[in-house]
Amino acid sequence: MIRSIATALALTLASALPVFAEPVKFAVTDMEGLEALQQEFGAFQTALEEATGLDVELFPVSSRTTAVEAMNSGQVDLVLTGPAEYVVMKELSQPKIVVAWQRPDYFAQIAVLANGPIRSVEDLKGKKVAFGSVGSTSQHLGPAQALADFNLKYATDYEPVIISRNIAAEALIRGDIAAIGLNFGYLNSVREAFPGVAFSVIARGRDLPNDILVARKDISDDVFVKIRDAFAKNGNELMKAILTGEDNQKFKGGFFLTDVRDSDYDYVRSMYRTIGIETLTDFVN
C-alpha cells in the first residue's frame, strides 16, 4: 500500500514537472554566419518567441544545399528562402509552406544606356546581356524570362554573361555589353553609384513570387500551427522586428501572406526552363 502511494506520488510529481521541448531552429539561405544572422534576425527571433511561446534558435547555414541537408536530417525546422531556391527545395525535401514574405517592387528589368544604341528588346539580338548571380530569381532567372516574354531566346538570340551589377554597369558604360538584367532595387543602387549616367528600362517582368518560409516536412502539427498563426495574428509586430535588420529593408512595406500554394511558384519553374534547366533536383551553380 505504501509502495502504491509512493508510486502514485512520483507519477504525479513527474507529470507536474515542465516539459522542455527542443528549440525551433530557424535558418536563412542567403545569409552566412551566426553573427550576421543574429544582427539581421535577432529582434525577429525574440518577437517570434513572444508570439508563439516557443523557444526559437537561429541556425546559420553556409549554402542552399546545406540548408536542405539540415532540413532533411532534422537539424533545422524553418528555412527562409527565395523563390528560385524554394522550387528546388520542394523537389529535394518536400517542405511545408508556412507563409510568404512579400517584397514590394520585386520584379526584374533589362536596363540599357538611355543615350546608347539599344532602343528596344529587338536591338539586343546578337548582343551581350549581363546577368547577376547564377540562379538568382531577380538577377538571372527573372531578367532572362522578361526577354523570353519578348521572344528572345536565352543563349541563342543573345549572349548571356554573368557579371556583378556594379562591374556590369561599368562594362555597359564602356560599351562592352549591351544591357544588364537586374531587379528594381539594384537598378536604383546602380543609378546612385553612377549619378552622371542615364539608364533606361526596355523590358520589365511581372512581379516575382515572394520569398517564402518553409518548415521541414515532419515538423509537429502543433508547432507548425503556432508559427503559422503567429504570422497571421501578429504580422505587424513580426515585420517591425524584421525591419531592424539592414539587409531586411527589402521587406519594408510588404506583408506576410498565408494563402500561398506551391503552384504560385510555377512561374519560377518556367524561368528555369527558359535558361535550359528542366530538372530541378539540384541548385544552379
LODRENZA-867848 format. One record per residue (C-alpha): residue number from 1; residue in three letters; x, y, z. Coordinates in pm, whole numbers, plus 32768, in hexadecimal, padded with zeros to 4 digits. Layout:
! LODRENZA-867848
<dopa num="NUM" residuo="ALA" x="X" y="Y" z="Z"/>
...
END
This chain:
! LODRENZA-867848
<dopa num="1" residuo="MET" x="8000" y="8000" z="8000"/>
<dopa num="2" residuo="ILE" x="8117" y="80F0" z="805D"/>
<dopa num="3" residuo="ARG" x="81CE" y="8091" z="7F1D"/>
<dopa num="4" residuo="SER" x="8093" y="80D9" z="7E4F"/>
<dopa num="5" residuo="ILE" x="806A" y="822D" z="7EF2"/>
<dopa num="6" residuo="ALA" x="81D9" y="827F" z="7EB6"/>
<dopa num="7" residuo="THR" x="81BE" y="8213" z="7D4B"/>
<dopa num="8" residuo="ALA" x="8085" y="82E5" z="7D17"/>
<dopa num="9" residuo="LEU" x="812F" y="8410" z="7DBB"/>
<dopa num="10" residuo="ALA" x="8260" y="83E9" z="7CDF"/>
<dopa num="11" residuo="LEU" x="8189" y="83DB" z="7BA6"/>
<dopa num="12" residuo="THR" x="80C9" y="8510" z="7C15"/>
<dopa num="13" residuo="LEU" x="8209" y="85D1" z="7C53"/>
<dopa num="14" residuo="ALA" x="829A" y="8562" z="7B06"/>
<dopa num="15" residuo="SER" x="8165" y="85D3" z="7A4B"/>
<dopa num="16" residuo="ALA" x="8175" y="8723" z="7AFB"/>
<dopa num="17" residuo="LEU" x="82D9" y="8767" z="7A8A"/>
<dopa num="18" residuo="PRO" x="82F8" y="884B" z="7958"/>
<dopa num="19" residuo="VAL" x="8346" y="87A5" z="780D"/>
<dopa num="20" residuo="PHE" x="8462" y="8856" z="775E"/>
<dopa num="21" residuo="ALA" x="8430" y="8832" z="75E7"/>
<dopa num="22" residuo="GLU" x="854C" y="8849" z="74EE"/>
<dopa num="23" residuo="PRO" x="857E" y="89A8" z="7466"/>
<dopa num="24" residuo="VAL" x="84F0" y="89F9" z="7310"/>
<dopa num="25" residuo="LYS" x="861E" y="8A3A" z="7232"/>
<dopa num="26" residuo="PHE" x="8605" y="8B4E" z="712D"/>
<dopa num="27" residuo="ALA" x="86F0" y="8B75" z="7001"/>
<dopa num="28" residuo="VAL" x="8711" y="8C6A" z="6EDF"/>
<dopa num="29" residuo="THR" x="87AA" y="8BEF" z="6D99"/>
<dopa num="30" residuo="ASP" x="884D" y="8D32" z="6D22"/>
<dopa num="31" residuo="MET" x="88F9" y="8D8E" z="6E68"/>
<dopa num="32" residuo="GLU" x="8A3A" y="8CED" z="6EE0"/>
<dopa num="33" residuo="GLY" x="8ABA" y="8CEE" z="7045"/>
<dopa num="34" residuo="LEU" x="8A0E" y="8D04" z="7196"/>
<dopa num="35" residuo="GLU" x="8A7D" y="8E6B" z="71D3"/>
<dopa num="36" residuo="ALA" x="89D2" y="8EEA" z="7097"/>
<dopa num="37" residuo="LEU" x="889F" y="8E18" z="70E1"/>
<dopa num="38" residuo="GLN" x="8885" y="8EA5" z="7242"/>
<dopa num="39" residuo="GLN" x="88B4" y="9008" z="71C6"/>
<dopa num="40" residuo="GLU" x="87A1" y="8FEC" z="70C2"/>
<dopa num="41" residuo="PHE" x="86AE" y="8F01" z="7172"/>
<dopa num="42" residuo="GLY" x="86F6" y="8F1F" z="72E7"/>
<dopa num="43" residuo="ALA" x="85CD" y="9005" z="7324"/>
<dopa num="44" residuo="PHE" x="84F0" y="8F24" z="724F"/>
<dopa num="45" residuo="GLN" x="8560" y="8DF5" z="7317"/>
<dopa num="46" residuo="THR" x="84EA" y="8E9E" z="7458"/>
<dopa num="47" residuo="ALA" x="83A3" y="8F11" z="73BC"/>
<dopa num="48" residuo="LEU" x="8355" y="8DB5" z="7334"/>
<dopa num="49" residuo="GLU" x="8399" y="8D1B" z="7489"/>
<dopa num="50" residuo="GLU" x="82A8" y="8E11" z="752C"/>
<dopa num="51" residuo="ALA" x="819E" y="8DD3" z="7422"/>
<dopa num="52" residuo="THR" x="81B2" y="8C56" z="7431"/>
<dopa num="53" residuo="GLY" x="822D" y="8C01" z="758D"/>
<dopa num="54" residuo="LEU" x="8336" y="8B2A" z="74E7"/>
<dopa num="55" residuo="ASP" x="84AE" y="8B30" z="7516"/>
<dopa num="56" residuo="VAL" x="8541" y="8BA4" z="73C9"/>
<dopa num="57" residuo="GLU" x="86AF" y="8B71" z="7372"/>
<dopa num="58" residuo="LEU" x="8764" y="8C13" z="724C"/>
<dopa num="59" residuo="PHE" x="881A" y="8B0C" z="717F"/>
<dopa num="60" residuo="PRO" x="891F" y="8B87" z="7082"/>
<dopa num="61" residuo="VAL" x="894C" y="8AC7" z="6F3C"/>
<dopa num="62" residuo="SER" x="8A69" y="8AF2" z="6E47"/>
<dopa num="63" residuo="SER" x="89A5" y="8AAF" z="6D0A"/>
<dopa num="64" residuo="ARG" x="8856" y="8A50" z="6C76"/>
<dopa num="65" residuo="THR" x="88C9" y="88E8" z="6C62"/>
<dopa num="66" residuo="THR" x="892A" y="88EB" z="6DD3"/>
<dopa num="67" residuo="ALA" x="87D0" y="8970" z="6E29"/>
<dopa num="68" residuo="VAL" x="872B" y="884D" z="6D75"/>
<dopa num="69" residuo="GLU" x="8810" y="8750" z="6E1C"/>
<dopa num="70" residuo="ALA" x="87CB" y="87E9" z="6F71"/>
<dopa num="71" residuo="MET" x="8656" y="87E0" z="6F32"/>
<dopa num="72" residuo="ASN" x="865B" y="8675" z="6EBD"/>
<dopa num="73" residuo="SER" x="8727" y="8609" z="6FEB"/>
<dopa num="74" residuo="GLY" x="8644" y="86BF" z="70E1"/>
<dopa num="75" residuo="GLN" x="8753" y="87B8" z="7149"/>
<dopa num="76" residuo="VAL" x="8686" y="88E4" z="70D9"/>
<dopa num="77" residuo="ASP" x="850D" y="891A" z="70EB"/>
<dopa num="78" residuo="LEU" x="84CE" y="8A5D" z="702D"/>
<dopa num="79" residuo="VAL" x="857E" y="8AEB" z="6EFC"/>
<dopa num="80" residuo="LEU" x="8549" y="8C41" z="6E60"/>
<dopa num="81" residuo="THR" x="85A8" y="8C34" z="6CF3"/>
<dopa num="82" residuo="GLY" x="8572" y="8CD6" z="6BA2"/>
<dopa num="83" residuo="PRO" x="8484" y="8C5D" z="6A94"/>
<dopa num="84" residuo="ALA" x="8596" y="8BC9" z="69B8"/>
<dopa num="85" residuo="GLU" x="861C" y="8B00" z="6ADD"/>
<dopa num="86" residuo="TYR" x="84C3" y="8A96" z="6B4F"/>
<dopa num="87" residuo="VAL" x="8469" y="89D7" z="6A12"/>
<dopa num="88" residuo="VAL" x="85A8" y="890A" z="6A33"/>
<dopa num="89" residuo="MET" x="856F" y="88D2" z="6BA8"/>
<dopa num="90" residuo="LYS" x="8413" y="8856" z="6B54"/>
<dopa num="91" residuo="GLU" x="84AA" y="8741" z="6A83"/>
<dopa num="92" residuo="LEU" x="85BB" y="86E8" z="6B7C"/>
<dopa num="93" residuo="SER" x="8508" y="86F4" z="6CCB"/>
<dopa num="94" residuo="GLN" x="838F" y="8729" z="6C99"/>
<dopa num="95" residuo="PRO" x="8375" y="8840" z="6D9F"/>
<dopa num="96" residuo="LYS" x="822E" y="88D4" z="6E1A"/>
<dopa num="97" residuo="ILE" x="81E0" y="8A3C" z="6DBC"/>
<dopa num="98" residuo="VAL" x="81B4" y="8B15" z="6EF1"/>
<dopa num="99" residuo="VAL" x="818F" y="8C75" z="6E67"/>
<dopa num="100" residuo="ALA" x="8209" y="8D51" z="6D4A"/>
<dopa num="101" residuo="TRP" x="82D7" y="8E89" z="6D96"/>
<dopa num="102" residuo="GLN" x="8272" y="8F93" z="6C9C"/>
<dopa num="103" residuo="ARG" x="8379" y="9077" z="6C03"/>
<dopa num="104" residuo="PRO" x="82DC" y="91B0" z="6B69"/>
<dopa num="105" residuo="ASP" x="8357" y="9213" z="6A0E"/>
<dopa num="106" residuo="TYR" x="83FC" y="90BF" z="69E4"/>
<dopa num="107" residuo="PHE" x="8419" y="9096" z="686D"/>
<dopa num="108" residuo="ALA" x="8527" y="9069" z="6767"/>
<dopa num="109" residuo="GLN" x="858F" y="9166" z="6661"/>
<dopa num="110" residuo="ILE" x="8676" y="918C" z="6538"/>
<dopa num="111" residuo="ALA" x="8733" y="92D4" z="654B"/>
<dopa num="112" residuo="VAL" x="87FD" y="9383" z="643B"/>
<dopa num="113" residuo="LEU" x="88A7" y="94D3" z="640E"/>
<dopa num="114" residuo="ALA" x="879B" y="95DA" z="63CC"/>
<dopa num="115" residuo="ASN" x="8875" y="967F" z="62C3"/>
<dopa num="116" residuo="GLY" x="8900" y="9538" z="623B"/>
<dopa num="117" residuo="PRO" x="88BB" y="9472" z="60FD"/>
<dopa num="118" residuo="ILE" x="87C0" y="937F" z="619B"/>
<dopa num="119" residuo="ARG" x="8660" y="9409" z="617D"/>
<dopa num="120" residuo="SER" x="858F" y="92CB" z="618E"/>
<dopa num="121" residuo="VAL" x="85A6" y="915D" z="61ED"/>
<dopa num="122" residuo="GLU" x="85CD" y="9105" z="607D"/>
<dopa num="123" residuo="ASP" x="8711" y="91CC" z="6078"/>
<dopa num="124" residuo="LEU" x="87AB" y="90D2" z="616C"/>
<dopa num="125" residuo="LYS" x="87BB" y="8FBC" z="6069"/>
<dopa num="126" residuo="GLY" x="8921" y="8F4A" z="6043"/>
<dopa num="127" residuo="LYS" x="8992" y="9023" z="6166"/>
<dopa num="128" residuo="LYS" x="8A18" y="8FD8" z="62C5"/>
<dopa num="129" residuo="VAL" x="8929" y="8FF6" z="63EB"/>
<dopa num="130" residuo="ALA" x="89B4" y="8FEC" z="654E"/>
<dopa num="131" residuo="PHE" x="8904" y="8F36" z="6667"/>
<dopa num="132" residuo="GLY" x="8950" y="8F1E" z="67DB"/>
<dopa num="133" residuo="SER" x="8983" y="8DE8" z="68AF"/>
<dopa num="134" residuo="VAL" x="893A" y="8CA2" z="67FC"/>
<dopa num="135" residuo="GLY" x="87E5" y="8C22" z="6865"/>
<dopa num="136" residuo="SER" x="877F" y="8D68" z="6910"/>
<dopa num="137" residuo="THR" x="860A" y="8DA4" z="68E8"/>
<dopa num="138" residuo="SER" x="861E" y="8F1A" z="68A7"/>
<dopa num="139" residuo="GLN" x="8779" y="8F3C" z="680F"/>
<dopa num="140" residuo="HIS" x="8788" y="8E0E" z="6729"/>
<dopa num="141" residuo="LEU" x="864B" y="8D40" z="6701"/>
<dopa num="142" residuo="GLY" x="8558" y="8E65" z="6708"/>
<dopa num="143" residuo="PRO" x="8610" y="8F40" z="660A"/>
<dopa num="144" residuo="ALA" x="8641" y="8E14" z="6523"/>
<dopa num="145" residuo="GLN" x="84CC" y="8DD0" z="6537"/>
<dopa num="146" residuo="ALA" x="847E" y="8F3F" z="64F2"/>
<dopa num="147" residuo="LEU" x="8542" y="8F20" z="63AC"/>
<dopa num="148" residuo="ALA" x="849D" y="8DD3" z="635E"/>
<dopa num="149" residuo="ASP" x="834A" y="8E7B" z="6386"/>
<dopa num="150" residuo="PHE" x="83BB" y="8F5E" z="6268"/>
<dopa num="151" residuo="ASN" x="841E" y="8E29" z="619C"/>
<dopa num="152" residuo="LEU" x="8595" y="8E41" z="61D1"/>
<dopa num="153" residuo="LYS" x="861F" y="8CE7" z="620F"/>
<dopa num="154" residuo="TYR" x="8725" y="8CBF" z="631F"/>
<dopa num="155" residuo="ALA" x="8888" y="8C7B" z="629B"/>
<dopa num="156" residuo="THR" x="8805" y="8C70" z="6135"/>
<dopa num="157" residuo="ASP" x="8788" y="8DCC" z="60DD"/>
<dopa num="158" residuo="TYR" x="8883" y="8E73" z="61C5"/>
<dopa num="159" residuo="GLU" x="89B8" y="8E15" z="6291"/>
<dopa num="160" residuo="PRO" x="897D" y="8E06" z="640B"/>
<dopa num="161" residuo="VAL" x="8AA9" y="8E5F" z="64E6"/>
<dopa num="162" residuo="ILE" x="8AB7" y="8E50" z="6663"/>
<dopa num="163" residuo="ILE" x="8B44" y="8F90" z="66FE"/>
<dopa num="164" residuo="SER" x="8B00" y="903B" z="684B"/>
<dopa num="165" residuo="ARG" x="8A24" y="916E" z="6820"/>
<dopa num="166" residuo="ASN" x="8B1B" y="928B" z="685F"/>
<dopa num="167" residuo="ILE" x="8C22" y="91EB" z="677F"/>
<dopa num="168" residuo="ALA" x="8B10" y="91AC" z="667F"/>
<dopa num="169" residuo="ALA" x="8AAF" y="931C" z="668E"/>
<dopa num="170" residuo="GLU" x="8C17" y="937D" z="6644"/>
<dopa num="171" residuo="ALA" x="8C1E" y="9286" z="6522"/>
<dopa num="172" residuo="LEU" x="8AD8" y="9317" z="649E"/>
<dopa num="173" residuo="ILE" x="8B63" y="9478" z="64AD"/>
<dopa num="174" residuo="ARG" x="8C9D" y="9407" z="63F2"/>
<dopa num="175" residuo="GLY" x="8BCC" y="935B" z="62EA"/>
<dopa num="176" residuo="ASP" x="8C4A" y="91FB" z="633A"/>
<dopa num="177" residuo="ILE" x="8AE7" y="9180" z="6371"/>
<dopa num="178" residuo="ALA" x="8996" y="91F5" z="62ED"/>
<dopa num="179" residuo="ALA" x="88B5" y="91CD" z="641E"/>
<dopa num="180" residuo="ILE" x="889A" y="915F" z="6588"/>
<dopa num="181" residuo="GLY" x="8793" y="907E" z="6623"/>
<dopa num="182" residuo="LEU" x="8748" y="90DE" z="678C"/>
<dopa num="183" residuo="ASN" x="8630" y="912D" z="687D"/>
<dopa num="184" residuo="PHE" x="8592" y="927C" z="68CE"/>
<dopa num="185" residuo="GLY" x="8654" y="92B4" z="6A10"/>
<dopa num="186" residuo="TYR" x="87A1" y="9260" z="6972"/>
<dopa num="187" residuo="LEU" x="8761" y="934B" z="684F"/>
<dopa num="188" residuo="ASN" x="8727" y="9462" z="694B"/>
<dopa num="189" residuo="SER" x="8872" y="940F" z="69F2"/>
<dopa num="190" residuo="VAL" x="8922" y="9419" z="689F"/>
<dopa num="191" residuo="ARG" x="888D" y="9570" z="685D"/>
<dopa num="192" residuo="GLU" x="8910" y="95E5" z="69AC"/>
<dopa num="193" residuo="ALA" x="8A69" y="9555" z="6963"/>
<dopa num="194" residuo="PHE" x="8A76" y="95FE" z="680C"/>
<dopa num="195" residuo="PRO" x="89B4" y="9746" z="6838"/>
<dopa num="196" residuo="GLY" x="8A3D" y="97DC" z="66F6"/>
<dopa num="197" residuo="VAL" x="89B6" y="96C4" z="6619"/>
<dopa num="198" residuo="ALA" x="8851" y="96A2" z="6598"/>
<dopa num="199" residuo="PHE" x="87BD" y="9543" z="6589"/>
<dopa num="200" residuo="SER" x="867A" y="94D0" z="64E4"/>
<dopa num="201" residuo="VAL" x="85A9" y="9396" z="6511"/>
<dopa num="202" residuo="ILE" x="8543" y="92E6" z="63CF"/>
<dopa num="203" residuo="ALA" x="849F" y="91B3" z="646C"/>
<dopa num="204" residuo="ARG" x="83F7" y="916D" z="65B9"/>
<dopa num="205" residuo="GLY" x="837F" y="9021" z="663C"/>
<dopa num="206" residuo="ARG" x="8248" y="8FE4" z="670D"/>
<dopa num="207" residuo="ASP" x="8264" y="8FF6" z="6887"/>
<dopa num="208" residuo="LEU" x="832F" y="8ECF" z="68FC"/>
<dopa num="209" residuo="PRO" x="82AD" y="8DCA" z="69F0"/>
<dopa num="210" residuo="ASN" x="82FC" y="8E1E" z="6B59"/>
<dopa num="211" residuo="ASP" x="8409" y="8DA1" z="6C41"/>
<dopa num="212" residuo="ILE" x="837D" y="8C83" z="6D09"/>
<dopa num="213" residuo="LEU" x="839C" y="8BEA" z="6E63"/>
<dopa num="214" residuo="VAL" x="8388" y="8A70" z="6E5E"/>
<dopa num="215" residuo="ALA" x="838D" y="8964" z="6F6C"/>
<dopa num="216" residuo="ARG" x="8421" y="880A" z="6F59"/>
<dopa num="217" residuo="LYS" x="8320" y="870C" z="6EEB"/>
<dopa num="218" residuo="ASP" x="8317" y="864F" z="7037"/>
<dopa num="219" residuo="ILE" x="82F7" y="877D" z="711D"/>
<dopa num="220" residuo="SER" x="81EF" y="8747" z="7227"/>
<dopa num="221" residuo="ASP" x="8094" y="87C5" z="71CF"/>
<dopa num="222" residuo="ASP" x="8081" y="8887" z="7316"/>
<dopa num="223" residuo="VAL" x="81C1" y="8949" z="72D1"/>
<dopa num="224" residuo="PHE" x="8163" y="8984" z="7166"/>
<dopa num="225" residuo="VAL" x="800F" y="8A13" z="71BE"/>
<dopa num="226" residuo="LYS" x="809C" y="8AF1" z="72D2"/>
<dopa num="227" residuo="ILE" x="819A" y="8B89" z="71E4"/>
<dopa num="228" residuo="ARG" x="80A7" y="8BB6" z="70C4"/>
<dopa num="229" residuo="ASP" x="7FA3" y="8C54" z="71AA"/>
<dopa num="230" residuo="ALA" x="80A8" y="8D3F" z="723B"/>
<dopa num="231" residuo="PHE" x="80E3" y="8DD7" z="70E4"/>
<dopa num="232" residuo="ALA" x="7F6D" y="8DF4" z="70A7"/>
<dopa num="233" residuo="LYS" x="7F20" y="8E94" z="71F8"/>
<dopa num="234" residuo="ASN" x="8061" y="8F4F" z="724D"/>
<dopa num="235" residuo="GLY" x="80DD" y="8FAE" z="70F2"/>
<dopa num="236" residuo="ASN" x="8112" y="9120" z="7140"/>
<dopa num="237" residuo="GLU" x="81E8" y="90D7" z="7272"/>
<dopa num="238" residuo="LEU" x="82B5" y="8FCF" z="71BB"/>
<dopa num="239" residuo="MET" x="82EF" y="90B2" z="708E"/>
<dopa num="240" residuo="LYS" x="835C" y="91CE" z="7171"/>
<dopa num="241" residuo="ALA" x="845C" y="90E6" z="720F"/>
<dopa num="242" residuo="ILE" x="84D8" y="906F" z="70BC"/>
<dopa num="243" residuo="LEU" x="850F" y="91D2" z="7042"/>
<dopa num="244" residuo="THR" x="8610" y="9214" z="7152"/>
<dopa num="245" residuo="GLY" x="8703" y="915C" z="706E"/>
<dopa num="246" residuo="GLU" x="87AF" y="9229" z="6F60"/>
<dopa num="247" residuo="ASP" x="87A0" y="9116" z="6E59"/>
<dopa num="248" residuo="ASN" x="8631" y="90DB" z="6EA7"/>
<dopa num="249" residuo="GLN" x="85C7" y="9233" z="6E2B"/>
<dopa num="250" residuo="LYS" x="8565" y="9181" z="6CE9"/>
<dopa num="251" residuo="PHE" x="842D" y="9110" z="6DA6"/>
<dopa num="252" residuo="LYS" x="83C9" y="9274" z="6E09"/>
<dopa num="253" residuo="GLY" x="8261" y="92B6" z="6DAA"/>
<dopa num="254" residuo="GLY" x="8220" y="9145" z="6D71"/>
<dopa num="255" residuo="PHE" x="8136" y="9051" z="6E1B"/>
<dopa num="256" residuo="PHE" x="8131" y="8EEA" z="6E8C"/>
<dopa num="257" residuo="LEU" x="804D" y="8E20" z="6DA9"/>
<dopa num="258" residuo="THR" x="7FB7" y="8CE2" z="6E35"/>
<dopa num="259" residuo="ASP" x="7EE8" y="8C7E" z="6D06"/>
<dopa num="260" residuo="VAL" x="800D" y="8BEC" z="6C46"/>
<dopa num="261" residuo="ARG" x="8014" y="8ABB" z="6B62"/>
<dopa num="262" residuo="ASP" x="8132" y="8A01" z="6AC1"/>
<dopa num="263" residuo="SER" x="8098" y="8A4F" z="696E"/>
<dopa num="264" residuo="ASP" x="80DB" y="8BC1" z="69AF"/>
<dopa num="265" residuo="TYR" x="8246" y="8B6E" z="6961"/>
<dopa num="266" residuo="ASP" x="8209" y="8ACD" z="680D"/>
<dopa num="267" residuo="TYR" x="827B" y="8C15" z="6771"/>
<dopa num="268" residuo="VAL" x="83D1" y="8BD8" z="680B"/>
<dopa num="269" residuo="ARG" x="83D4" y="8A77" z="677D"/>
<dopa num="270" residuo="SER" x="8393" y="8B0B" z="6625"/>
<dopa num="271" residuo="MET" x="84C0" y="8BF1" z="6658"/>
<dopa num="272" residuo="TYR" x="85A1" y="8AC5" z="668E"/>
<dopa num="273" residuo="ARG" x="851F" y="8A2C" z="654B"/>
<dopa num="274" residuo="THR" x="8569" y="8B77" z="649D"/>
<dopa num="275" residuo="ILE" x="86DC" y="8B57" z="64F0"/>
<dopa num="276" residuo="GLY" x="86DB" y="89E8" z="6489"/>
<dopa num="277" residuo="ILE" x="86AB" y="8937" z="65D6"/>
<dopa num="278" residuo="GLU" x="8594" y="8836" z="65D5"/>
<dopa num="279" residuo="THR" x="85DD" y="876D" z="6711"/>
<dopa num="280" residuo="LEU" x="85DC" y="8825" z="685D"/>
<dopa num="281" residuo="THR" x="869F" y="872B" z="692B"/>
<dopa num="282" residuo="ASP" x="87D0" y="8802" z="696E"/>
<dopa num="283" residuo="PHE" x="8821" y="8970" z="69A1"/>
<dopa num="284" residuo="VAL" x="88AF" y="8A2B" z="6876"/>
<dopa num="285" residuo="ASN" x="8A1E" y="8A84" z="689D"/>
END
